[in-house]
Amino acid sequence: MEIKGSTNIVGLIGHPVEHSFSPPMHNAAFEKLNMDYAYVAFNVKPNDLESAINGAEALNIKGLNVTIPHKIEVMNYLDEIDEVAQLIGAVNTIDFKNLKGYNTDGIGAVRAIEEVASIKNKNVLIAGAGGASRAISFYIAKYGADNLKILNRNVEKAQKLANDVSNSGLIDNVGFDSINNMDLSDVDILINTTPVGMHPNVDDTPIAQACDMHEDLIVFDAVYNPNETGLLRQAIEADVKPVYGIKMLLYQGAESFEIWTGKKAPIDVMQEALTKYLGL
Ligand SMILES: NC(=O)c1ccc[n+]([C@@H]2O[C@H](COP(=O)([O-])OP(=O)(O)OC[C@H]3O[C@@H](n4cnc5c(N)ncnc54)[C@H](OP(=O)(O)O)[C@@H]3O)[C@@H](O)[C@H]2O)c1
């Protein structure tokens, strides 16, 4: 990659950002398409967020990804916010053409799942009610699921998220329950957004062994370290289609790329760079 006077800059703001997978993934895409772009990571402390956004605009930066701890606060400094990002209440992508914020995390999960099956008219169960669950839930609703049920350890949090999704008007049937009351018999798509199974506790799974997986189920695990989690191993053993967490990382990046450049993201090249960077 040759950095020239004309090179367009996009990047990431967060705190910390040193271990981000996004620079190698996006730069591989720019290189493949021979685009005069470069992606860099900026470590922005919480108190510096407003000046970072103003500075990025002044420096003619084309687009930014936004990560922890800025995803909510950054909404105060944008001119426009995409409708679903507004419902989610968090932004992970800024397009400086119109200083507009988007949330591509949920789209990333939906694109990953839709590689395997359409979400339309399906019964979807989500374990967890934190940030990832919130981003995914609204997109599951937007993509036409019939039923959405949110299970969480803290049931009040599941109820709050279920109410928010229900009030969006994107879906009619939204329920909630304790994560201990999981029943997969009527579920078409199971999504794990809890960190259960993350390295180093790689044999833990968020569902009880007694919870039977039927053969038409699809299981998506947002956890991507390890690549094949205990939950996905359970799925494979039950002849159930697994959807890997790395795909959500990939497609959230692809969506951001497409928002900034207006070009179709080169998925294979981005996936190869991501897999290599994460050592998967
Ligand atoms: N693949 C991707 O692109 C991607 C993107 C974002 C996140 N993720 C992954 O998704 C996971 C969650 O991230 P997040 O940002 O949503 O975190 P978060 O906001 O902290 O939410 C965590 C959720 O998991 C639940 N939880 C935590 N520990 C649990 C346990 N031991 N047993 C049962 N439930 C538990 C929490 O329940 P309580 O409310 O009861 O505490 C909460 O609902 C992480 O592993 C993260 O790496 C992946």
The ligand as an SDF file (V2000), in Angstrom:
LIG
                    3D

 48 52  0  0  0  0  0  0  0  0999 V2000
  -18.6570  -11.5020   16.8480 N   0  0  0  0  0  0  0  0  0  0  0  0
  -18.7730  -10.1930   17.0150 C   0  0  0  0  0  0  0  0  0  0  0  0
  -18.6460   -9.4010   16.0670 O   0  0  0  0  0  0  0  0  0  0  0  0
  -19.1100   -9.6600   18.3780 C   0  0  0  0  0  0  0  0  0  0  0  0
  -19.5250   -8.3250   18.5390 C   0  0  0  0  0  0  0  0  0  0  0  0
  -19.8550   -7.8680   19.8160 C   0  0  0  0  0  0  0  0  0  0  0  0
  -19.7310   -8.7360   20.9040 C   0  0  0  0  0  0  0  0  0  0  0  0
  -19.3180  -10.0070   20.7050 N   0  0  0  0  0  0  0  0  0  0  0  0
  -19.2060  -10.9390   21.8330 C   0  0  0  0  0  0  0  0  0  0  0  0
  -20.4640  -11.0020   22.4880 O   0  0  0  0  0  0  0  0  0  0  0  0
  -20.2740  -11.1930   23.8860 C   0  0  0  0  0  0  0  0  0  0  0  0
  -21.0860  -10.1500   24.6490 C   0  0  0  0  0  0  0  0  0  0  0  0
  -20.6630   -8.8460   24.3540 O   0  0  0  0  0  0  0  0  0  0  0  0
  -21.5140   -7.5760   24.8610 P   0  0  0  0  0  0  0  0  0  0  0  0
  -20.8010   -6.4000   24.3560 O   0  0  0  0  0  0  0  0  0  0  0  0
  -22.9480   -7.7470   24.5690 O   0  0  0  0  0  0  0  0  0  0  0  0
  -21.3080   -7.6830   26.4610 O   0  0  0  0  0  0  0  0  0  0  0  0
  -22.2210   -7.0490   27.5970 P   0  0  0  0  0  0  0  0  0  0  0  0
  -22.8790   -5.8030   27.1270 O   0  0  0  0  0  0  0  0  0  0  0  0
  -21.3570   -7.0170   28.8080 O   0  0  0  0  0  0  0  0  0  0  0  0
  -23.3910   -8.1500   27.8450 O   0  0  0  0  0  0  0  0  0  0  0  0
  -23.0800   -9.4300   28.3010 C   0  0  0  0  0  0  0  0  0  0  0  0
  -24.3610  -10.2480   28.4170 C   0  0  0  0  0  0  0  0  0  0  0  0
  -23.9880  -11.5990   28.7360 O   0  0  0  0  0  0  0  0  0  0  0  0
  -24.5900  -11.9820   29.9630 C   0  0  0  0  0  0  0  0  0  0  0  0
  -23.6200  -12.7870   30.7220 N   0  0  0  0  0  0  0  0  0  0  0  0
  -22.3680  -12.4280   31.1130 C   0  0  0  0  0  0  0  0  0  0  0  0
  -21.7860  -13.4340   31.7770 N   0  0  0  0  0  0  0  0  0  0  0  0
  -22.6810  -14.4560   31.8150 C   0  0  0  0  0  0  0  0  0  0  0  0
  -22.6680  -15.7580   32.3690 C   0  0  0  0  0  0  0  0  0  0  0  0
  -21.5850  -16.2370   33.0080 N   0  0  0  0  0  0  0  0  0  0  0  0
  -23.7700  -16.5370   32.2370 N   0  0  0  0  0  0  0  0  0  0  0  0
  -24.8750  -16.0720   31.5920 C   0  0  0  0  0  0  0  0  0  0  0  0
  -24.9560  -14.8270   31.0510 N   0  0  0  0  0  0  0  0  0  0  0  0
  -23.8660  -14.0450   31.1600 C   0  0  0  0  0  0  0  0  0  0  0  0
  -24.9350  -10.7180   30.6900 C   0  0  0  0  0  0  0  0  0  0  0  0
  -26.0080  -11.0150   31.5620 O   0  0  0  0  0  0  0  0  0  0  0  0
  -26.3960  -10.0880   32.8190 P   0  0  0  0  0  0  0  0  0  0  0  0
  -27.1450   -8.9170   32.2660 O   0  0  0  0  0  0  0  0  0  0  0  0
  -27.2220  -10.9760   33.6570 O   0  0  0  0  0  0  0  0  0  0  0  0
  -25.0800   -9.6940   33.4590 O   0  0  0  0  0  0  0  0  0  0  0  0
  -25.3080   -9.8000   29.5320 C   0  0  0  0  0  0  0  0  0  0  0  0
  -26.6310  -10.0290   29.1110 O   0  0  0  0  0  0  0  0  0  0  0  0
  -18.7570  -11.1210   24.1070 C   0  0  0  0  0  0  0  0  0  0  0  0
  -18.2590  -12.4050   24.1800 O   0  0  0  0  0  0  0  0  0  0  0  0
  -18.2290  -10.4330   22.8800 C   0  0  0  0  0  0  0  0  0  0  0  0
  -16.9120  -10.8330   22.5480 O   0  0  0  0  0  0  0  0  0  0  0  0
  -19.0160  -10.4770   19.4750 C   0  0  0  0  0  0  0  0  0  0  0  0
  1  2  1  0
  2  3  2  0
  2  4  1  0
  4  5  1  0
  4 48  2  0
  5  6  2  0
  6  7  1  0
  7  8  2  0
  8  9  1  0
  8 48  1  0
  9 10  1  0
  9 46  1  0
 10 11  1  0
 11 12  1  0
 11 44  1  0
 12 13  1  0
 13 14  1  0
 14 15  2  0
 14 16  1  0
 14 17  1  0
 17 18  1  0
 18 19  2  0
 18 20  1  0
 18 21  1  0
 21 22  1  0
 22 23  1  0
 23 24  1  0
 23 42  1  0
 24 25  1  0
 25 26  1  0
 25 36  1  0
 26 27  1  0
 26 35  1  0
 27 28  2  0
 28 29  1  0
 29 30  1  0
 29 35  2  0
 30 31  1  0
 30 32  2  0
 32 33  1  0
 33 34  2  0
 34 35  1  0
 36 37  1  0
 36 42  1  0
 37 38  1  0
 38 39  2  0
 38 40  1  0
 38 41  1  0
 42 43  1  0
 44 45  1  0
 44 46  1  0
 46 47  1  0
M  CHG  2   8   1  16  -1
M  END
$$$$
